[in-house]
Amino acid sequence: CIFFNSGSSANLALIQALLNLGKFQKDDKIGFSAATWATNIMPLIQLELRPVPVDIELDTINVSSRTLQKALKTTSLKALFITNLLGFCDDIDAIKKICDKKNIILIEDNCESLGTVYKGRKLGNFGLASTFSFFVGHHMSTIEGGAVCTDDKELAVMLKLVRAHGWD
């Protein structure tokens, strides 16, 4: 877990770290949940990636495997930046399987779902990495702050480098 001054910074640092590691290239198409925050989309735009909205289900307010498959019929994605909105998710296990099969990097914005469990597994543990915010408006607050969690050691080191302006 690498800490940042905000969830917004965590999102930006994660996208920058993935670019630095060559996981993304400029102009790659990155899917994102159509119901999300500007802090998920702006890093994609700022870092010259191509954001592609993926529709949500009204009953879960989240991307489902169905809406992801529908989006993949018209475009290919390098990654999916999913938002686990308001403590909910859809069938994220099926989404993970689709991403794995199609070599789509799954990353999670888990800012509003810290502690949420889906089929015995906490949200934020399905993708390569997940971001968190501890802003005052969230259910667990430190007034400010954010984090990126990953079990990928290379990504964790790069996140620390991005946070420290390249210092090792």
Contacts in CASP RR format, 6 or more apart in sequence:
PFRMAT RR
TARGET T0000
AUTHOR 0000-0000-0000
METHOD contacts of the structure
MODEL  1
CIFFNSGSSANLALIQALLNLGKFQKDDKIGFSAATWATNIMPLIQLELR
PVPVDIELDTINVSSRTLQKALKTTSLKALFITNLLGFCDDIDAIKKICD
KKNIILIEDNCESLGTVYKGRKLGNFGLASTFSFFVGHHMSTIEGGAVCT
DDKELAVMLKLVRAHGWD
1 147 0 8 1.000
1 148 0 8 1.000
1 149 0 8 1.000
2 13 0 8 1.000
2 147 0 8 1.000
2 148 0 8 1.000
2 149 0 8 1.000
2 150 0 8 1.000
2 156 0 8 1.000
2 159 0 8 1.000
2 160 0 8 1.000
2 163 0 8 1.000
3 145 0 8 1.000
3 146 0 8 1.000
3 147 0 8 1.000
4 10 0 8 1.000
4 13 0 8 1.000
4 145 0 8 1.000
4 146 0 8 1.000
4 147 0 8 1.000
4 148 0 8 1.000
4 163 0 8 1.000
5 144 0 8 1.000
5 145 0 8 1.000
5 146 0 8 1.000
6 133 0 8 1.000
6 135 0 8 1.000
6 144 0 8 1.000
6 145 0 8 1.000
6 146 0 8 1.000
7 39 0 8 1.000
7 111 0 8 1.000
7 131 0 8 1.000
7 132 0 8 1.000
7 133 0 8 1.000
7 134 0 8 1.000
7 135 0 8 1.000
7 145 0 8 1.000
7 146 0 8 1.000
7 147 0 8 1.000
8 39 0 8 1.000
8 133 0 8 1.000
9 146 0 8 1.000
9 163 0 8 1.000
10 131 0 8 1.000
10 132 0 8 1.000
10 133 0 8 1.000
10 146 0 8 1.000
10 147 0 8 1.000
10 148 0 8 1.000
11 39 0 8 1.000
11 40 0 8 1.000
11 43 0 8 1.000
11 109 0 8 1.000
11 131 0 8 1.000
12 42 0 8 1.000
12 43 0 8 1.000
12 46 0 8 1.000
12 47 0 8 1.000
13 148 0 8 1.000
13 159 0 8 1.000
13 162 0 8 1.000
13 163 0 8 1.000
14 43 0 8 1.000
14 107 0 8 1.000
14 129 0 8 1.000
14 131 0 8 1.000
14 148 0 8 1.000
14 159 0 8 1.000
15 24 0 8 1.000
15 43 0 8 1.000
15 44 0 8 1.000
15 47 0 8 1.000
15 49 0 8 1.000
16 43 0 8 1.000
16 47 0 8 1.000
16 162 0 8 1.000
17 155 0 8 1.000
17 158 0 8 1.000
17 159 0 8 1.000
17 161 0 8 1.000
17 162 0 8 1.000
18 24 0 8 1.000
18 79 0 8 1.000
18 105 0 8 1.000
18 107 0 8 1.000
18 155 0 8 1.000
19 25 0 8 1.000
19 26 0 8 1.000
19 47 0 8 1.000
20 158 0 8 1.000
20 161 0 8 1.000
20 162 0 8 1.000
21 154 0 8 1.000
21 155 0 8 1.000
21 158 0 8 1.000
23 79 0 8 1.000
23 105 0 8 1.000
24 30 0 8 1.000
24 49 0 8 1.000
24 78 0 8 1.000
24 79 0 8 1.000
24 105 0 8 1.000
25 78 0 8 1.000
26 47 0 8 1.000
26 48 0 8 1.000
26 49 0 8 1.000
27 48 0 8 1.000
27 49 0 8 1.000
27 50 0 8 1.000
28 49 0 8 1.000
28 50 0 8 1.000
28 78 0 8 1.000
28 79 0 8 1.000
29 49 0 8 1.000
29 50 0 8 1.000
29 52 0 8 1.000
29 75 0 8 1.000
29 76 0 8 1.000
29 77 0 8 1.000
29 78 0 8 1.000
30 44 0 8 1.000
30 49 0 8 1.000
30 50 0 8 1.000
30 51 0 8 1.000
30 52 0 8 1.000
30 77 0 8 1.000
30 78 0 8 1.000
30 79 0 8 1.000
30 80 0 8 1.000
30 81 0 8 1.000
31 51 0 8 1.000
31 52 0 8 1.000
31 53 0 8 1.000
31 54 0 8 1.000
31 71 0 8 1.000
31 77 0 8 1.000
31 79 0 8 1.000
31 80 0 8 1.000
31 81 0 8 1.000
32 40 0 8 1.000
32 41 0 8 1.000
32 44 0 8 1.000
32 51 0 8 1.000
32 52 0 8 1.000
32 53 0 8 1.000
32 54 0 8 1.000
32 80 0 8 1.000
32 81 0 8 1.000
32 82 0 8 1.000
32 83 0 8 1.000
33 40 0 8 1.000
33 53 0 8 1.000
33 54 0 8 1.000
33 56 0 8 1.000
33 62 0 8 1.000
33 63 0 8 1.000
33 81 0 8 1.000
33 82 0 8 1.000
33 83 0 8 1.000
33 85 0 8 1.000
33 109 0 8 1.000
34 53 0 8 1.000
34 54 0 8 1.000
34 55 0 8 1.000
34 56 0 8 1.000
34 63 0 8 1.000
35 56 0 8 1.000
35 61 0 8 1.000
35 62 0 8 1.000
35 83 0 8 1.000
35 85 0 8 1.000
36 83 0 8 1.000
36 85 0 8 1.000
36 109 0 8 1.000
37 83 0 8 1.000
37 109 0 8 1.000
37 111 0 8 1.000
40 81 0 8 1.000
40 83 0 8 1.000
40 109 0 8 1.000
41 51 0 8 1.000
44 50 0 8 1.000
44 51 0 8 1.000
44 81 0 8 1.000
45 51 0 8 1.000
52 71 0 8 1.000
52 75 0 8 1.000
52 77 0 8 1.000
54 63 0 8 1.000
54 67 0 8 1.000
54 68 0 8 1.000
54 71 0 8 1.000
54 80 0 8 1.000
55 63 0 8 1.000
55 67 0 8 1.000
55 70 0 8 1.000
55 71 0 8 1.000
56 62 0 8 1.000
56 63 0 8 1.000
56 64 0 8 1.000
56 67 0 8 1.000
56 90 0 8 1.000
57 63 0 8 1.000
57 64 0 8 1.000
57 66 0 8 1.000
57 67 0 8 1.000
57 90 0 8 1.000
60 88 0 8 1.000
60 89 0 8 1.000
60 90 0 8 1.000
61 85 0 8 1.000
61 86 0 8 1.000
61 88 0 8 1.000
62 82 0 8 1.000
62 83 0 8 1.000
62 84 0 8 1.000
62 85 0 8 1.000
62 88 0 8 1.000
62 89 0 8 1.000
62 90 0 8 1.000
63 80 0 8 1.000
63 82 0 8 1.000
63 83 0 8 1.000
63 90 0 8 1.000
63 95 0 8 1.000
64 90 0 8 1.000
64 91 0 8 1.000
64 94 0 8 1.000
64 95 0 8 1.000
65 90 0 8 1.000
65 91 0 8 1.000
65 94 0 8 1.000
65 95 0 8 1.000
65 97 0 8 1.000
65 98 0 8 1.000
68 80 0 8 1.000
68 95 0 8 1.000
68 98 0 8 1.000
69 98 0 8 1.000
71 77 0 8 1.000
72 98 0 8 1.000
72 102 0 8 1.000
76 102 0 8 1.000
77 102 0 8 1.000
77 104 0 8 1.000
78 104 0 8 1.000
78 105 0 8 1.000
79 104 0 8 1.000
79 105 0 8 1.000
79 106 0 8 1.000
79 107 0 8 1.000
80 95 0 8 1.000
80 99 0 8 1.000
80 104 0 8 1.000
80 105 0 8 1.000
80 106 0 8 1.000
80 107 0 8 1.000
81 107 0 8 1.000
81 108 0 8 1.000
81 109 0 8 1.000
82 89 0 8 1.000
82 92 0 8 1.000
82 95 0 8 1.000
82 106 0 8 1.000
82 107 0 8 1.000
82 108 0 8 1.000
82 109 0 8 1.000
83 108 0 8 1.000
83 109 0 8 1.000
83 112 0 8 1.000
84 92 0 8 1.000
84 108 0 8 1.000
84 109 0 8 1.000
84 110 0 8 1.000
84 112 0 8 1.000
84 113 0 8 1.000
84 116 0 8 1.000
84 123 0 8 1.000
84 124 0 8 1.000
85 112 0 8 1.000
85 113 0 8 1.000
86 112 0 8 1.000
86 113 0 8 1.000
87 112 0 8 1.000
87 113 0 8 1.000
87 116 0 8 1.000
87 123 0 8 1.000
88 113 0 8 1.000
88 116 0 8 1.000
89 113 0 8 1.000
89 116 0 8 1.000
89 118 0 8 1.000
89 123 0 8 1.000
92 118 0 8 1.000
92 123 0 8 1.000
92 126 0 8 1.000
93 118 0 8 1.000
93 119 0 8 1.000
93 121 0 8 1.000
93 126 0 8 1.000
95 106 0 8 1.000
95 126 0 8 1.000
96 106 0 8 1.000
96 126 0 8 1.000
96 127 0 8 1.000
98 104 0 8 1.000
99 105 0 8 1.000
99 106 0 8 1.000
99 127 0 8 1.000
105 127 0 8 1.000
105 128 0 8 1.000
106 126 0 8 1.000
106 127 0 8 1.000
106 128 0 8 1.000
107 127 0 8 1.000
107 128 0 8 1.000
107 129 0 8 1.000
107 130 0 8 1.000
107 131 0 8 1.000
108 123 0 8 1.000
108 124 0 8 1.000
108 126 0 8 1.000
108 127 0 8 1.000
108 129 0 8 1.000
108 130 0 8 1.000
108 131 0 8 1.000
109 130 0 8 1.000
109 131 0 8 1.000
110 116 0 8 1.000
110 123 0 8 1.000
110 124 0 8 1.000
110 130 0 8 1.000
110 131 0 8 1.000
110 132 0 8 1.000
111 131 0 8 1.000
111 132 0 8 1.000
111 133 0 8 1.000
111 135 0 8 1.000
111 138 0 8 1.000
112 133 0 8 1.000
112 138 0 8 1.000
112 139 0 8 1.000
113 123 0 8 1.000
113 124 0 8 1.000
114 132 0 8 1.000
114 138 0 8 1.000
114 139 0 8 1.000
114 140 0 8 1.000
115 122 0 8 1.000
115 123 0 8 1.000
116 122 0 8 1.000
116 123 0 8 1.000
117 123 0 8 1.000
123 130 0 8 1.000
124 130 0 8 1.000
124 149 0 8 1.000
128 150 0 8 1.000
128 152 0 8 1.000
128 155 0 8 1.000
129 148 0 8 1.000
129 149 0 8 1.000
129 150 0 8 1.000
129 152 0 8 1.000
129 155 0 8 1.000
130 148 0 8 1.000
130 149 0 8 1.000
130 150 0 8 1.000
131 146 0 8 1.000
131 147 0 8 1.000
131 148 0 8 1.000
132 146 0 8 1.000
132 147 0 8 1.000
132 148 0 8 1.000
132 149 0 8 1.000
133 145 0 8 1.000
133 146 0 8 1.000
134 140 0 8 1.000
134 141 0 8 1.000
134 142 0 8 1.000
134 143 0 8 1.000
134 144 0 8 1.000
134 145 0 8 1.000
134 146 0 8 1.000
134 147 0 8 1.000
135 141 0 8 1.000
135 143 0 8 1.000
135 144 0 8 1.000
135 145 0 8 1.000
135 146 0 8 1.000
136 143 0 8 1.000
136 144 0 8 1.000
148 159 0 8 1.000
150 156 0 8 1.000
150 159 0 8 1.000
161 167 0 8 1.000
161 168 0 8 1.000
END
